[in-house]
Amino acid sequence: MPYVFDQNVLHGVAKEAVASGRPLRGKVAILRERLSDLYPGHIAMEDDWVFNVAGGAMGQMTILHASLHEYLIVFGTPIGTEGFSGRFLADDYFMILEGEQWAFNEGDGERMVFKPGDMHHMPRGEARGYRMPDHCYALEYARGNIPAMLPFGLIDQFTSVLDPRTVVKTLRIYTHAAVGAMLHGRKPGEADGSPVVRAARAVKALLGT
């Protein structure tokens, strides 16, 4: 299956943002501007931050792109967190913009340390423990079965956090982005009346966008 993004290109852009020395919002602005040039029509240009609690770790994220096969977000925390990565049918690339991320595999006696400009690749099917010991943000890219990742990303909301507002906001943001990607990526010549396009437009109408 062809993917929109190349992780090495994304890593290069992330390193450009790090090298700028700007505060976080400035780095995110660079990411959006540069990636919208490289991948026109595929990057959301407005920040819409939402809490994310998964695997015992809490952070916040803003979505740059989401579809059934890929997502691209900025994720992090200004106060530190730690938890379980989850085990997915997707590759995950975590490109550090600020701070540090620590990680370990089962059986490891020493931690892996990722600093600004580094890329932490977690292959599909693997799981790790991780920690952001303090202020840390990263550009995160996942490719694979994205819908299968959603239960892990939301289950803590039902079992411990109990915050329906975050659930609704997360689903709204992801669905809006995924529908936009579907409409943008429809096959050349595909009629506006096709079932896929009709369904996507109906969802956009329900979302009020």
C-alpha positions as CSV (number, residue, x, y, z in Angstrom):
1,M,0.0,0.0,0.0
2,P,1.4,3.4,-0.9
3,Y,1.8,5.8,2.0
4,V,1.7,9.6,1.8
5,F,4.7,10.3,4.0
6,D,8.3,9.2,4.2
7,Q,9.7,8.9,7.7
8,N,13.2,10.0,6.6
9,V,11.8,13.2,5.0
10,L,9.7,13.8,8.2
11,H,12.9,13.3,10.3
12,G,14.7,15.9,8.2
13,V,11.9,18.4,8.7
14,A,11.9,17.7,12.4
15,K,15.6,18.4,12.6
16,E,15.0,21.7,10.8
17,A,12.5,22.6,13.5
18,V,14.9,21.7,16.2
19,A,17.7,23.7,14.6
20,S,15.5,26.8,14.5
21,G,15.8,27.2,18.2
22,R,12.2,28.5,18.4
23,P,9.8,27.7,21.2
24,L,7.4,24.8,20.8
25,R,4.7,26.7,18.9
26,G,7.3,28.1,16.6
27,K,8.6,24.6,15.9
28,V,5.1,23.4,15.2
29,A,4.5,26.3,12.8
30,I,7.7,25.4,10.9
31,L,6.6,21.7,10.7
32,R,3.2,22.7,9.3
33,E,4.6,25.2,6.8
34,R,7.4,22.9,5.5
35,L,5.3,19.8,5.4
36,S,2.4,21.5,3.6
37,D,4.9,22.5,0.9
38,L,6.2,18.9,0.7
39,Y,2.8,17.2,1.0
40,P,0.2,19.8,-0.3
41,G,-3.3,19.2,0.8
42,H,-2.3,16.6,3.5
43,I,-1.4,18.8,6.5
44,A,-3.9,20.4,8.9
45,M,-2.8,24.0,9.3
46,E,-4.5,24.9,12.6
47,D,-3.6,23.7,16.1
48,D,-6.3,21.9,18.1
49,W,-4.6,20.5,21.2
50,V,-6.3,17.7,23.1
51,F,-5.3,15.6,26.1
52,N,-4.2,12.1,25.5
53,V,-4.1,9.4,28.2
54,A,-2.9,6.0,27.1
55,G,-0.9,3.2,28.7
56,G,-0.8,5.1,32.0
57,A,1.0,8.1,30.4
58,M,-0.6,11.5,30.0
59,G,0.3,14.1,27.4
60,Q,-1.3,16.3,24.8
61,M,-1.4,16.2,21.0
62,T,-2.3,18.2,18.0
63,I,-3.0,16.4,14.7
64,L,-1.2,17.3,11.5
65,H,-2.6,14.4,9.4
66,A,-4.8,11.4,10.1
67,S,-6.2,8.6,7.8
68,L,-6.9,4.9,8.1
69,H,-3.3,4.1,7.4
70,E,-1.2,6.9,8.8
71,Y,-1.2,9.6,11.4
72,L,1.2,12.5,12.0
73,I,0.9,14.4,15.3
74,V,2.9,16.5,17.7
75,F,2.7,14.8,21.1
76,G,4.3,15.7,24.4
77,T,4.0,17.1,27.9
78,P,5.4,20.2,29.8
79,I,5.7,18.3,33.1
80,G,6.9,14.7,32.3
81,T,5.1,11.4,32.1
82,E,5.8,7.6,31.7
83,G,3.9,4.5,30.7
84,F,3.5,1.6,28.3
85,S,3.8,2.2,24.6
86,G,1.2,-0.3,23.4
87,R,1.7,-3.0,20.9
88,F,0.3,-2.3,17.4
89,L,0.0,-3.4,13.8
90,A,1.8,-0.2,12.9
91,D,5.3,1.2,12.8
92,D,5.9,4.2,15.0
93,Y,8.5,6.9,14.5
94,F,9.0,9.4,17.4
95,M,11.2,12.4,16.4
96,I,12.2,14.4,19.4
97,L,11.7,18.2,19.1
98,E,12.4,19.2,22.8
99,G,13.5,17.4,25.9
100,E,14.3,13.7,26.1
101,Q,12.5,10.3,25.8
102,W,13.7,7.2,27.6
103,A,12.7,3.7,26.6
104,F,13.4,0.1,27.3
105,N,12.5,-3.4,25.9
106,E,11.7,-6.4,28.0
107,G,15.0,-7.7,29.5
108,D,16.9,-4.5,29.0
109,G,19.3,-3.5,31.8
110,E,20.0,-0.1,30.4
111,R,17.6,2.6,29.0
112,M,17.7,4.0,25.5
113,V,17.8,7.8,25.5
114,F,16.5,9.9,22.6
115,K,17.3,13.6,22.4
116,P,16.3,16.5,20.2
117,G,16.9,15.6,16.5
118,D,16.8,11.8,17.3
119,M,14.3,9.4,15.8
120,H,13.0,6.5,17.9
121,H,11.6,3.8,15.7
122,M,9.3,1.2,17.3
123,P,8.6,-1.6,14.7
124,R,5.1,-2.9,14.4
125,G,4.4,-5.8,16.9
126,E,6.9,-4.5,19.5
127,A,6.1,-2.8,22.8
128,R,8.3,-0.8,25.1
129,G,8.2,1.1,28.4
130,Y,8.9,4.8,28.0
131,R,9.4,7.9,30.0
132,M,9.6,11.6,29.3
133,P,11.4,12.7,32.4
134,D,10.4,16.4,32.1
135,H,9.3,18.8,29.4
136,C,9.3,16.8,26.1
137,Y,7.6,17.1,22.7
138,A,8.0,15.1,19.5
139,L,6.7,14.8,16.0
140,E,5.2,11.3,15.9
141,Y,4.4,9.4,12.7
142,A,2.6,6.0,12.6
143,R,1.9,3.9,9.6
144,G,-0.2,0.7,9.5
145,N,-3.6,-0.2,10.9
146,I,-4.5,3.1,12.6
147,P,-8.1,2.3,13.6
148,A,-6.8,-0.7,15.6
149,M,-4.7,1.8,17.7
150,L,-7.7,3.8,18.8
151,P,-8.9,1.5,21.6
152,F,-5.5,1.8,23.3
153,G,-5.6,5.5,22.9
154,L,-9.1,5.8,24.5
155,I,-9.5,3.0,27.0
156,D,-8.0,4.9,29.9
157,Q,-10.8,7.5,29.4
158,F,-13.3,4.8,30.4
159,T,-11.4,2.9,33.1
160,S,-9.7,5.6,35.0
161,V,-9.9,9.2,33.7
162,L,-13.6,9.2,32.9
163,D,-13.5,12.3,30.8
164,P,-16.1,12.1,28.0
165,R,-15.2,15.5,26.7
166,T,-11.7,14.3,25.8
167,V,-13.2,11.2,24.1
168,V,-15.6,13.2,22.0
169,K,-13.0,15.8,21.1
170,T,-10.4,13.1,20.1
171,L,-12.9,11.3,17.9
172,R,-14.1,14.5,16.3
173,I,-10.5,15.7,15.5
174,Y,-9.5,12.3,14.2
175,T,-12.7,11.7,12.1
176,H,-12.5,15.2,10.6
177,A,-8.9,14.6,9.6
178,A,-9.5,11.1,8.3
179,V,-12.5,12.2,6.2
180,G,-10.5,15.1,4.8
181,A,-7.7,12.7,3.8
182,M,-10.2,10.3,2.2
183,L,-11.7,13.1,0.1
184,H,-8.3,14.5,-0.8
185,G,-7.0,11.1,-1.8
186,R,-9.9,9.8,-3.9
187,K,-9.0,8.3,-7.2
188,P,-8.7,10.5,-10.2
189,G,-12.0,10.8,-12.0
190,E,-13.9,9.2,-9.1
191,A,-17.4,10.7,-9.3
192,D,-18.7,12.9,-6.5
193,G,-21.7,10.6,-6.4
194,S,-19.6,7.5,-5.6
195,P,-20.4,5.7,-2.3
196,V,-17.1,6.5,-0.8
197,V,-17.3,10.2,-1.6
198,R,-21.0,10.4,-0.6
199,A,-20.2,8.7,2.8
200,A,-17.2,11.0,3.4
201,R,-19.2,14.1,2.6
202,A,-22.1,12.9,4.9
203,V,-19.6,12.6,7.8
204,K,-18.2,16.0,7.1
205,A,-21.7,17.4,7.1
206,L,-22.5,15.7,10.5
207,L,-19.3,17.2,11.9
208,G,-20.4,20.6,10.7
209,T,-17.2,21.2,8.7
